[in-house]
Amino acid sequence: QVQLVESGGGLVQAGGSLRLSCAASGRTFSRYNMGWFRQAPGKEREFVAAINWNGNTYYADSVKGRFTISRDNAKNTVYLQMNSLKPEDTAVYYCAERDSGRVYYIGSYDYWGQGTQVTVSS
């Protein structure tokens, strides 16, 4: 079993920044493939970013150049640094763990956190 707890969400003005954290427990974190997804009201959950156990990173086109995913294996934590935030980034953000499968596919992720709300005002 893997337990994931997100934090760092909040209310920010457009153009501002937030850093989300996801603390993991349950297995050897350094072997996890981690991802961030988001879900806006009335919309499906969508891929945001991912980082593999070997450090390879992946981003949705909508956040490329603005968001950065990273990990600290000593702290069992994955981060999502979000800069130049836009109102359309408003959503509940979830972190998730993937053993294998396609990076961008939501069905590849086995464990999920409870989510943290990010609201960007215009």
Long-range contacts (C-beta under 8 A, 24 or more apart in sequence): 1-26, 1-27, 1-111, 2-26, 2-27, 2-32, 2-97, 2-110, 2-111, 3-111, 4-95, 4-96, 4-97, 4-111, 4-112, 4-113, 5-113, 5-114, 6-93, 6-94, 6-95, 6-113, 6-114, 6-115, 6-116, 7-116, 8-116, 9-93, 9-116, 9-117, 9-118, 10-117, 10-118, 10-119, 11-119, 11-120, 11-121, 12-85, 12-118, 12-119, 12-120, 12-121, 13-120, 13-121, 14-85, 14-86, 14-87, 14-120, 14-121, 14-122, 15-84, 15-85, 16-85, 16-120, 17-81, 17-82, 17-83, 17-84, 17-85, 18-82, 18-85, 18-118, 19-79, 19-80, 19-81, 19-82, 20-79, 20-80, 20-82, 20-93, 20-95, 20-116, 20-118, 21-77, 21-78, 21-79, 22-77, 22-78, 22-79, 22-80, 22-95, 22-113, 23-75, 23-76, 23-77, 24-76, 24-77, 24-78, 24-97, 25-76, 29-73, 29-76, 30-73, 32-97, 32-98, 33-97, 33-98, 33-99, 33-100, 33-103, 34-69, 34-71, 34-78, 34-95, 34-96, 34-97, 34-98, 35-95, 35-96, 35-97, 35-98, 35-103, 35-109, 36-69, 36-78, 36-80, 36-93, 36-94, 36-95, 36-96, 37-93, 37-94, 37-95, 37-96, 37-106, 37-109, 38-89, 38-91, 38-92, 38-93, 38-94, 38-118, 39-91, 39-92, 39-94, 39-115, 40-88, 40-90, 40-91, 40-92, 43-91, 45-94, 45-106, 47-103, 47-104, 47-105, 47-106, 48-80, 48-93, 49-80, 50-98, 50-103, 50-104, 51-78, 52-103, 58-103, 58-104, 60-104, 62-88, 63-89, 82-118, 85-118, 85-120, 86-120, 87-120, 87-121, 87-122, 88-120, 89-118, 89-120, 90-118, 90-119, 90-120, 91-117, 91-118, 92-116, 92-117, 92-118, 93-117, 93-118
